[in-house]
Amino acid sequence: MITTLIAYLNSLPRPAAFTLAIYAVALLGIADYFTVYEIGVVGFYLLPVLLIAWKNGRRDGFMIATLSLLLHLVINLFARRDLQPLMIFAIEFAVRITIFCALVAATAFVKMLLDRERQRARRDFLTGLANRQAFDEAATVEIARSRRHRHVMTLVSIDCDHFKEVNDTLGHDAGDEVLRTVASVLQQRLRLTDLPARLGGDEFALLLPETNAEAAREVLEKLRHRLLAAMRLKKCPVTFSIGVATFTEPPDSISRAMAITDKILYRVKYDGKNAIAYDVINAKTDAETSGTTDKQPATASKK
């Protein structure tokens, strides 16, 4: 049940989750008023408190905790279920708010650690870019969104030419520096809506949502120029083979889409590397031969 509640809360915007927590506290307050004091209803207030701390963080958790215990205090003072002095009520409130706040802080801290580990699991440890898993998940979501809203999308495969030579002659540290430099250029030169990823080795990929062929060409020509300039600055022989697939209709899956994009990339490698090849994929395009046929050849640029 708790897992279901957390999943539901995670699907809500933060303000909506906070409002829902207030409603929950109000309902608990009603139950508190009509319940025998000895049952200890105060413990049930912890449920919305900890759930909102998990969802929204410490600040909202502290606010709901304070609201819950103030409501409980007012109900008991108003009902006068216990004839103990007001000082005792005050001490109990102080103890309870301390316990509640400590639990809120602990819950928010655990959530932060889990989020951090989850984020690390989706990042490439060397470059800081999204890894293959994160890229596939984001691209799958974009494919569904493109299908729903009939948006065009572009996928890009990038391969670092002569990268093995760098590793063999200059060492793996130099190779790692090349990869970090490529990642830095990708992060700096792409739009905020675009997603760069390192798929492994010297292979990179880009997801360009709502990007048609013309816009993709404009972005990638500039990007390739920046990448080559960065390599020249480091006196590195690495160049870049790039395959670009613009989907006017969403592909069946990300694996299918990347297979098409990789075929376009392989054509660049076969034709001599250090170029960009473009292709537009639509419903009538043969996915198995896209970018490689003589009838619909992918266009290449070596500027």
C-alpha positions as CSV (number, residue, x, y, z in Angstrom):
1,M,0.0,0.0,0.0
2,I,2.8,2.4,0.9
3,T,4.5,1.6,-2.4
4,T,1.3,2.4,-4.3
5,L,0.9,5.7,-2.4
6,I,4.5,6.7,-3.1
7,A,4.1,5.9,-6.8
8,Y,0.9,8.0,-6.9
9,L,2.6,10.9,-5.1
10,N,5.5,10.8,-7.5
11,S,3.1,11.2,-10.4
12,L,1.7,14.4,-8.9
13,P,3.2,17.9,-9.1
14,R,4.7,19.2,-5.8
15,P,1.9,21.7,-5.0
16,A,-0.8,19.0,-5.7
17,A,1.1,16.5,-3.4
18,F,1.3,19.2,-0.6
19,T,-2.4,20.0,-0.9
20,L,-3.2,16.3,-0.7
21,A,-1.1,16.0,2.4
22,I,-3.1,18.9,4.0
23,Y,-6.4,17.1,3.2
24,A,-5.0,13.9,4.7
25,V,-4.1,15.7,7.9
26,A,-7.6,17.3,8.1
27,L,-9.2,13.9,7.8
28,L,-6.9,12.5,10.5
29,G,-7.9,15.5,12.6
30,I,-11.6,14.6,12.3
31,A,-10.8,11.0,13.2
32,D,-8.6,12.3,16.1
33,Y,-11.5,14.4,17.5
34,F,-14.0,11.5,17.5
35,T,-11.5,8.9,18.7
36,V,-10.7,7.8,22.3
37,Y,-7.5,9.5,23.3
38,E,-5.9,6.4,24.6
39,I,-5.8,4.9,21.1
40,G,-2.9,7.2,20.2
41,V,-4.1,8.7,16.9
42,V,-1.1,11.0,16.9
43,G,1.0,8.2,15.4
44,F,-1.1,8.1,12.3
45,Y,-0.2,11.7,11.5
46,L,3.2,10.4,10.6
47,L,2.0,8.8,7.4
48,P,1.2,12.0,5.4
49,V,4.2,13.7,7.1
50,L,6.7,11.1,5.9
51,L,5.1,10.7,2.5
52,I,5.3,14.4,1.8
53,A,8.9,14.5,3.1
54,W,9.7,11.7,0.6
55,K,8.0,13.4,-2.3
56,N,8.7,17.1,-1.6
57,G,11.6,17.2,0.8
58,R,12.4,18.5,4.2
59,R,10.7,21.9,4.1
60,D,7.3,20.6,3.2
61,G,7.7,17.7,5.6
62,F,8.5,20.1,8.5
63,M,5.4,22.2,7.6
64,I,3.1,19.2,7.5
65,A,4.6,17.8,10.7
66,T,4.0,21.1,12.5
67,L,0.5,21.5,11.1
68,S,-0.3,17.9,12.2
69,L,0.9,18.3,15.8
70,L,-0.6,21.7,16.2
71,L,-4.0,20.3,15.1
72,H,-3.6,17.4,17.5
73,L,-2.7,19.8,20.3
74,V,-5.7,22.1,19.6
75,I,-8.1,19.1,19.4
76,N,-6.9,17.8,22.8
77,L,-7.1,21.2,24.4
78,F,-10.5,21.9,23.0
79,A,-11.9,18.4,23.9
80,R,-10.1,18.5,27.3
81,R,-9.8,14.7,27.1
82,D,-6.9,14.9,29.6
83,L,-7.0,17.2,32.6
84,Q,-3.2,17.4,32.8
85,P,-1.7,20.9,33.1
86,L,-1.0,23.0,30.0
87,M,2.7,22.7,30.7
88,I,2.5,18.9,30.1
89,F,0.8,19.5,26.8
90,A,3.6,21.9,25.8
91,I,6.3,19.4,26.7
92,E,4.5,16.6,24.8
93,F,4.2,18.9,21.8
94,A,7.9,19.8,22.0
95,V,8.9,16.1,22.2
96,R,6.6,15.0,19.4
97,I,7.7,17.8,17.0
98,T,11.3,16.9,17.7
99,I,10.7,13.3,16.9
100,F,8.6,14.1,13.8
101,C,11.2,16.6,12.5
102,A,14.0,14.1,13.0
103,L,12.0,11.4,11.1
104,V,11.3,14.0,8.3
105,A,15.0,14.8,8.1
106,A,16.0,11.2,8.0
107,T,13.4,10.4,5.3
108,A,14.4,13.3,3.1
109,F,18.1,12.3,3.5
110,V,17.5,8.7,2.5
111,K,15.5,9.9,-0.5
112,M,18.3,12.2,-1.5
113,L,20.8,9.4,-1.3
114,L,18.6,7.1,-3.4
115,D,18.1,9.8,-6.0
116,R,21.8,10.5,-6.2
117,E,22.6,6.8,-6.7
118,R,19.9,6.5,-9.3
119,Q,21.3,9.5,-11.1
120,R,24.8,8.1,-11.0
121,A,23.5,4.8,-12.4
122,R,22.2,6.8,-15.4
123,R,25.4,8.7,-16.0
124,D,28.6,7.8,-17.8
125,F,31.3,7.8,-15.1
126,L,34.0,9.3,-17.4
127,T,32.2,12.0,-19.3
128,G,29.2,12.8,-17.1
129,L,26.9,12.4,-20.1
130,A,23.8,10.1,-20.0
131,N,24.7,6.5,-20.5
132,R,23.0,4.0,-22.8
133,Q,20.3,3.1,-20.4
134,A,19.4,6.8,-19.8
135,F,19.5,7.5,-23.5
136,D,17.3,4.6,-24.4
137,E,14.8,5.6,-21.8
138,A,14.6,9.2,-22.9
139,A,14.4,8.3,-26.5
140,T,11.6,5.8,-25.8
141,V,9.7,8.6,-24.1
142,E,10.3,10.9,-27.0
143,I,9.2,8.3,-29.5
144,A,5.9,8.0,-27.6
145,R,5.6,11.7,-27.5
146,S,6.3,12.1,-31.2
147,R,3.7,9.4,-31.9
148,R,1.1,11.2,-29.8
149,H,1.7,14.7,-31.1
150,R,3.0,13.8,-34.6
151,H,6.3,15.5,-34.0
152,V,9.4,14.9,-36.1
153,M,12.6,13.8,-34.2
154,T,16.2,13.2,-35.1
155,L,18.7,10.7,-33.8
156,V,22.5,11.0,-34.3
157,S,25.3,8.5,-34.1
158,I,28.9,9.8,-33.6
159,D,32.0,7.8,-33.9
160,C,35.5,9.1,-33.1
161,D,37.8,8.2,-36.0
162,H,41.4,7.1,-35.2
163,F,40.6,6.9,-31.5
164,K,42.4,3.6,-31.2
165,E,45.6,5.2,-32.5
166,V,45.4,7.8,-29.7
167,N,45.1,5.1,-27.1
168,D,47.9,3.0,-28.6
169,T,50.4,5.9,-29.1
170,L,49.5,8.4,-26.4
171,G,48.0,6.1,-23.8
172,H,44.6,5.7,-22.3
173,D,44.8,8.9,-20.2
174,A,45.0,10.8,-23.5
175,G,42.1,8.8,-24.9
176,D,40.0,9.6,-21.8
177,E,40.8,13.3,-22.2
178,V,39.6,13.1,-25.8
179,L,36.3,11.6,-24.6
180,R,35.9,14.2,-21.9
181,T,36.6,17.0,-24.5
182,V,34.0,15.6,-26.9
183,A,31.5,15.4,-24.1
184,S,32.2,19.0,-23.1
185,V,31.7,20.3,-26.6
186,L,28.4,18.3,-26.9
187,Q,27.1,19.8,-23.6
188,Q,28.1,23.3,-24.4
189,R,26.9,23.4,-28.0
190,L,23.6,21.6,-28.0
191,R,20.2,23.0,-27.0
192,L,18.8,22.4,-23.5
193,T,16.2,20.1,-25.0
194,D,18.8,17.9,-26.7
195,L,20.3,14.9,-25.0
196,P,23.9,13.8,-25.6
197,A,25.0,10.4,-24.4
198,R,28.0,8.2,-24.5
199,L,27.0,4.7,-25.5
200,G,30.4,3.1,-24.8
201,G,34.0,3.3,-26.0
202,D,34.3,6.2,-28.5
203,E,30.6,6.0,-29.5
204,F,28.3,8.9,-28.8
205,A,24.6,9.5,-29.6
206,L,22.3,12.6,-29.7
207,L,18.6,12.8,-29.3
208,L,17.2,16.0,-31.0
209,P,13.5,16.3,-30.2
210,E,11.2,18.1,-32.6
211,T,14.1,18.7,-35.0
212,N,13.6,18.4,-38.8
213,A,16.3,17.6,-41.3
214,E,17.1,21.2,-42.1
215,A,17.4,22.2,-38.4
216,A,19.5,19.0,-37.7
217,R,21.9,19.9,-40.6
218,E,22.4,23.4,-39.2
219,V,23.0,22.1,-35.7
220,L,25.4,19.3,-36.7
221,E,27.5,21.2,-39.2
222,K,28.3,23.7,-36.4
223,L,28.8,21.0,-33.9
224,R,31.2,19.0,-36.1
225,H,33.2,22.2,-36.7
226,R,33.5,22.7,-32.9
227,L,34.6,19.1,-32.4
228,L,37.3,19.3,-35.0
229,A,38.5,22.6,-33.7
230,A,38.8,21.1,-30.2
231,M,40.8,18.2,-31.5
232,R,43.1,20.6,-33.5
233,L,43.6,22.6,-30.3
234,K,44.8,19.5,-28.6
235,K,46.9,18.4,-31.6
236,C,44.9,15.2,-31.7
237,P,44.3,13.2,-35.0
238,V,40.8,12.3,-34.1
239,T,38.0,13.2,-36.6
240,F,34.3,12.4,-36.5
241,S,32.0,10.2,-38.6
242,I,28.4,11.1,-38.0
243,G,25.2,9.5,-39.1
244,V,21.9,11.4,-38.9
245,A,18.4,10.0,-39.2
246,T,15.4,12.4,-39.1
247,F,12.2,10.5,-38.5
248,T,9.1,12.2,-40.0
249,E,7.1,9.4,-38.3
250,P,8.1,7.8,-35.1
251,P,10.1,4.5,-35.3
252,D,8.8,1.3,-33.7
253,S,11.4,1.3,-31.0
254,I,14.6,2.9,-30.0
255,S,16.6,-0.2,-30.9
256,R,15.1,0.0,-34.4
257,A,15.8,3.7,-34.7
258,M,19.4,3.3,-33.6
259,A,19.9,0.4,-36.0
260,I,18.8,2.8,-38.8
261,T,21.0,5.6,-37.6
262,D,24.0,3.2,-37.2
263,K,23.6,2.1,-40.8
264,I,23.9,5.7,-42.0
265,L,27.0,6.1,-39.8
266,Y,28.6,2.9,-41.3
267,R,28.2,4.3,-44.7
268,V,30.3,7.3,-43.7
269,K,32.9,5.0,-42.3
270,Y,32.9,2.9,-45.5
271,D,33.2,6.1,-47.7
272,G,36.3,7.3,-45.9
273,K,35.2,8.7,-42.5
274,N,35.4,12.3,-41.3
275,A,31.9,13.3,-42.7
276,I,28.3,13.6,-41.9
277,A,25.6,11.6,-43.6
278,Y,21.9,12.6,-43.5
279,D,18.7,10.6,-44.2
280,V,15.0,11.3,-43.8
281,I,13.1,8.3,-42.6
282,N,9.3,8.0,-43.2
283,A,6.7,5.3,-43.2
284,K,7.6,4.2,-46.7
285,T,11.3,3.9,-46.1
286,D,12.7,0.4,-45.9
287,A,14.2,0.3,-42.4
288,E,16.7,-2.4,-43.3
289,T,18.2,-0.5,-46.2
290,S,17.7,3.1,-45.2
291,G,20.8,5.2,-45.8
292,T,22.5,2.5,-47.9
293,T,20.4,2.1,-51.0
294,D,21.3,3.7,-54.4
295,K,17.7,4.8,-54.8
296,Q,17.5,6.8,-51.6
297,P,21.1,7.5,-50.7
298,A,22.0,9.4,-47.5
299,T,23.6,12.8,-48.3
300,A,27.1,13.3,-46.9
301,S,29.0,16.4,-45.9
302,K,32.7,16.7,-45.5
303,K,32.9,20.5,-45.0
